[in-house]
Amino acid sequence: MSSETWKCHCGNTLRNDQLSCGVCGKRYKIDQNLVGYQIPDPPINEWAREFETRPTPSQESLNEVRKEFNDRQRKLKKIKKVRKKKFAFKKSNFFYALFSILAILVSIFTIYLNSQKYNVNFNEGSNQFKFSSFSENGAPIYFDGCDAITYEVRREYASDRDLVLVQYALDLISDAYGRDFILNGITNKFVVDETSSDILINFTSSSESQDLAEAKIKNKFDIAGLASGQNEKLTNQPIAKSWAWTRGMVWIERDFWLTMSEIAKVNLIVHEIGHVLGLDHPAKLVDQIMGYGENNLEQLGKGDVLGLQALSALAGCRKMPNFN
């Protein structure tokens, strides 16, 4: 067998790429095990001649092909961008919808909280205590916090014994109120904002204190002491938009203090601190230190205790007492 032809058994000469004889019709069968068979050489010469006869593509044809390819790529990029935009649009719509729902829920909840009114029927007549002031939501204004309350004293004319009586009076309140009172020291400051304490007890007189002088004119009688909560802050305890005092002032009139008995002095301090914490004069004054006038009670009355416990509960420091 040559490199280009082979002969059939009938004598007919065939090309290497022909496996069927055109004379006798016999087909050449390749041994599956390739025993005694040489694979014909590929018709390289024919391939070369065919390749030579192929026309060379012009530059214009190449440009057209390149343009078609570029156009196809640009279309693919546009499709990808549109898909990304659609996905981003859907994603942004989802978060926008979620944010809108949350905003609506917050608005509804805020409106609900703002519409709530605090209602505590403490039966002033029978329980013998009264709150001094109220927030617009109906919650009584109380002294903020549950920790110990610090105080300073502008002693002026107060003696060492008077300072002992002041602490004794505060201890009486502490037992019912549930918060300790700690002396921060003596000061020459005239207002609590100038101190580092929660309460300032200012031993002064109506001749040097404008607050005492105005209170005497307003009430049309001399007063032994004056007190008020100060520096109110907005809080959500016991409900939204409640108010609480963060500081307190007590003024003690010299002309009365120097003539009072020790038990009367104790009652006066308890009475004025009660005002700072949020208590007023009750309608029923019997045996209550928070009542009007000079008292000589050795312990807090029922109404005094209930009132202090209620103020502590409003601040979240204990459970509300029973007002039945």
C-alpha positions in Angstrom: 0.0 0.0 0.0 1.4 3.3 -1.1 1.1 6.6 0.9 -1.8 7.7 -1.4 -3.5 4.6 -2.9 -4.3 1.0 -2.2 -5.5 -2.0 -4.4 -8.7 -4.0 -3.9 -8.5 -7.8 -4.4 -10.1 -7.4 -7.7 -7.1 -5.3 -8.8 -8.9 -1.9 -8.8 -6.7 0.9 -7.4 -8.4 3.2 -4.8 -7.4 6.4 -3.0 -6.5 6.1 0.7 -9.7 7.9 1.7 -11.9 5.4 -0.2 -13.0 2.4 1.8 -15.4 1.0 -0.8 -14.4 -0.5 -4.3 -16.2 1.0 -7.2 -15.6 -2.1 -9.4 -16.5 -5.1 -7.2 -18.4 -3.2 -4.5 -16.5 -4.8 -1.8 -16.2 -2.6 1.4 -13.0 -2.5 3.3 -13.6 -3.5 6.9 -11.2 -2.2 9.5 -10.1 -4.7 12.0 -11.3 -3.5 15.4 -8.0 -4.6 16.9 -6.1 -2.8 14.1 -4.1 -6.0 13.4 -2.3 -5.7 10.1 -3.8 -2.3 9.2 -2.0 0.9 8.7 -4.1 4.0 9.1 -4.1 6.0 5.8 -2.2 9.2 5.8 -4.5 12.3 5.7 -4.9 14.0 2.3 -2.7 16.9 3.2 -2.1 17.9 -0.4 -5.8 18.1 -1.2 -6.4 20.2 2.0 -3.6 22.5 1.0 -5.0 22.9 -2.6 -8.4 23.6 -1.1 -7.1 26.2 1.3 -5.3 27.9 -1.5 -8.5 28.3 -3.5 -10.4 29.8 -0.6 -10.9 33.6 -0.9 -9.3 35.9 1.6 -11.9 38.0 3.5 -11.7 41.7 2.7 -11.1 44.4 5.3 -14.7 45.5 4.8 -16.0 42.0 5.6 -13.9 41.9 8.7 -15.1 45.3 9.8 -18.7 44.2 9.3 -18.1 41.1 11.4 -16.4 43.2 14.1 -19.2 45.7 14.1 -21.8 42.9 14.4 -19.8 41.5 17.3 -19.6 44.8 19.1 -23.3 45.5 18.6 -24.1 42.2 20.1 -21.9 42.9 23.1 -23.5 46.3 23.7 -26.9 44.7 23.6 -25.8 42.2 26.2 -24.5 44.9 28.5 -27.8 46.9 28.1 -29.7 43.8 29.0 -27.6 43.2 32.1 -28.0 46.9 33.2 -31.7 46.7 32.8 -31.8 43.5 34.9 -29.7 45.1 37.6 -31.9 48.2 37.6 -35.0 46.1 37.9 -33.5 44.2 40.8 -32.2 47.4 42.4 -35.6 49.0 41.9 -37.4 46.0 43.4 -34.9 46.0 46.3 -35.3 49.7 47.0 -39.0 49.5 46.7 -39.0 46.7 49.4 -36.9 48.8 51.8 -38.9 51.9 51.1 -42.1 50.0 51.8 -40.6 48.5 55.0 -39.5 51.9 56.1 -42.9 53.5 55.4 -44.6 50.8 57.4 -42.3 51.2 60.3 -42.8 55.0 60.2 -46.5 54.6 60.2 -46.4 52.2 63.1 -44.1 54.6 65.1 -46.5 57.4 64.4 -49.5 55.4 65.5 -47.7 54.3 68.6 -46.6 57.9 69.4 -50.2 59.2 68.9 -51.4 56.4 71.1 -48.9 57.3 73.9 -49.7 61.0 73.6 -53.4 60.3 73.8 -53.0 58.3 77.0 -54.1 60.0 80.3 -52.8 58.9 83.6 -55.6 58.3 86.1 -54.9 57.5 89.7 -57.9 57.9 92.1 -56.1 58.4 95.3 -59.2 59.5 97.3 -57.7 62.7 98.8 -60.6 63.1 101.3 -60.2 59.7 102.9 -56.5 59.1 102.4 -55.6 62.6 103.6 -52.9 63.5 101.1 -52.7 65.6 97.9 -50.3 65.9 95.0 -48.9 69.4 94.5 -48.9 69.5 90.6 -49.7 67.5 87.5 -48.4 67.0 84.0 -50.7 67.6 81.1 -51.1 63.9 80.7 -52.6 63.7 84.2 -49.6 62.2 85.9 -48.5 63.9 89.2 -45.1 65.5 89.1 -42.6 63.7 91.4 -39.0 64.0 92.3 -36.9 62.0 89.8 -34.9 58.9 90.6 -34.8 56.1 93.1 -31.3 56.5 94.5 -30.2 58.5 97.6 -30.9 62.2 97.6 -28.1 64.5 98.4 -28.6 67.8 100.2 -26.6 70.8 101.3 -27.3 73.4 104.0 -26.8 77.1 104.0 -26.8 77.2 107.7 -26.5 81.0 108.3 -28.2 81.1 111.8 -28.8 77.3 112.1 -26.9 75.7 115.0 -25.1 72.3 115.1 -28.1 71.0 116.9 -30.4 72.2 114.1 -28.4 70.3 111.6 -29.0 67.1 113.7 -32.7 67.9 113.7 -32.7 68.3 109.9 -31.2 64.9 109.4 -33.6 63.4 111.9 -36.5 64.9 109.9 -35.1 63.5 106.6 -34.7 60.1 108.2 -38.5 60.1 109.1 -39.3 60.8 105.4 -36.8 58.2 104.2 -38.5 55.4 106.1 -41.8 56.0 104.3 -40.4 57.3 101.0 -37.8 54.6 100.5 -34.8 56.9 99.6 -32.0 58.0 101.8 -31.0 61.6 102.3 -27.2 62.2 102.5 -25.6 65.5 103.7 -23.2 66.8 101.1 -21.9 69.5 103.5 -22.4 73.2 104.4 -22.4 75.8 101.6 -22.7 79.6 101.2 -24.6 79.2 97.9 -28.0 80.7 97.8 -29.6 78.6 95.1 -29.5 74.8 94.5 -28.3 75.3 90.9 -25.0 76.6 92.2 -24.4 73.4 94.2 -23.6 69.9 93.3 -26.5 68.5 95.4 -30.1 67.6 94.7 -31.6 69.8 97.4 -30.5 73.0 99.1 -31.9 73.9 102.5 -31.4 77.6 102.8 -31.7 79.1 106.3 -32.5 82.7 105.4 -35.2 85.3 105.9 -37.7 87.3 104.0 -35.5 90.3 104.3 -32.8 88.7 102.1 -34.9 86.1 100.2 -37.1 87.4 97.5 -38.9 84.0 97.3 -39.9 84.2 101.0 -40.9 87.9 100.6 -43.1 87.2 97.6 -44.7 84.1 99.4 -45.6 86.3 102.4 -47.3 88.9 100.1 -49.1 86.2 98.1 -50.4 84.3 101.2 -51.1 87.6 103.2 -49.5 86.0 106.4 -46.1 85.3 107.7 -44.7 81.8 106.8 -42.1 79.7 108.6 -40.8 78.0 105.5 -41.2 77.6 101.7 -40.2 74.9 99.3 -40.6 73.8 95.7 -39.3 71.3 93.2 -37.1 72.7 90.5 -35.4 71.9 87.2 -38.2 69.7 85.8 -37.4 67.2 83.1 -39.7 65.4 80.6 -39.9 61.6 81.2 -41.9 58.5 80.1 -42.4 57.4 83.7 -45.2 56.5 84.6 -46.4 57.3 81.1 -45.2 59.3 78.1 -44.8 63.0 78.5 -44.7 63.0 82.2 -42.6 65.5 84.2 -40.3 65.1 87.2 -38.3 67.4 89.4 -34.5 67.0 89.4 -33.7 69.6 92.1 -35.4 71.1 95.1 -35.2 74.3 97.2 -36.2 74.8 100.8 -36.2 78.3 102.5 -36.5 78.5 106.3 -37.6 81.9 107.8 -35.3 83.0 110.6 -37.9 84.9 112.6 -39.9 81.6 113.0 -37.1 79.0 113.3 -35.4 80.7 116.2 -38.6 80.6 118.3 -39.7 77.0 117.5 -39.5 73.9 119.6 -37.4 71.0 118.3 -40.4 68.9 117.4 -41.9 71.8 115.5 -38.6 72.3 113.7 -38.6 68.6 112.7 -42.2 68.9 111.5 -41.3 72.0 109.4 -38.4 70.3 107.6 -40.6 67.2 106.9 -43.4 69.5 105.6 -41.1 71.5 103.3 -39.3 68.4 101.9 -42.7 66.9 101.3 -43.4 69.9 99.0 -40.1 69.3 97.2 -41.0 65.6 96.6 -44.4 66.5 95.2 -47.0 66.8 98.1 -49.4 69.6 98.7 -51.6 70.5 101.7 -54.4 67.9 101.9 -58.1 68.8 102.2 -58.3 66.8 105.5 -55.6 68.2 107.8 -56.1 66.1 110.8 -52.8 64.6 112.2 -50.9 65.1 108.9 -47.6 66.9 108.9 -48.4 68.1 105.4 -51.4 70.0 106.9 -51.3 73.8 107.4 -50.0 75.5 110.5 -47.4 74.6 113.1 -47.5 70.9 113.9 -46.0 69.0 116.8 -46.4 65.5 115.5 -43.8 62.9 116.5 -44.4 60.7 113.4 -45.9 60.9 109.9 -49.6 60.7 109.5 -51.4 58.1 107.4 -51.8 60.5 104.6 -48.2 61.6 104.7 -47.0 58.0 104.4 -49.4 57.1 101.6 -48.5 60.3 99.7 -44.7 59.6 99.9 -45.3 56.0 98.9 -47.3 57.1 95.9 -44.6 59.5 94.8 -42.0 56.8 95.0 -44.3 54.5 92.9 -44.7 57.2 90.3 -40.9 57.3 89.9 -40.9 53.5 89.4 -39.2 52.8 92.8 -42.0 50.6 94.3 -45.6 49.4 93.7 -48.4 51.9 94.0 -50.1 51.7 97.5 -53.7 50.7 97.9 -56.0 53.8 97.8 -59.2 52.1 98.8 
